[in-house]
């Protein structure tokens, strides 16, 4: 009887994450991950424990990667950088974006978690702090709806151009205008 090949948890997670990125959430099964490793499913369970644990790890990796995109400084304006990050993530990680934001099977309150990360970032922006809390929340949701819609269209290749310049232009013509309207209209300093 040949000796079973055991894989480290990291190798299994890396393989499953690659599978997740290429084929989506529904492709994640012990059988499919084992096939990608040229193994039987037994080492998967031995190293990971359960498919629920594996899927939770994949969602956590995706969340970490997404937050890296959100928090990367591109323009020096936090809200604008976040919008750019959402759109660039959708362009560069289409499958992950669609799995996280378009699938009911990913059982995690991820959107609210992402909004909380954005809220925390915005609390450091003096211009945002000067707006009433209810208006801050209204602004956040309005900008999120726009950025999420734009990102979804980018992820499904709706636009011929999804360059950084296109994304920046689109955000400047939509949420950025709204942001400055809010600042002038609702700032507590007035």
Beta strands, then each sheet from edge to edge (+ up, - down):
end
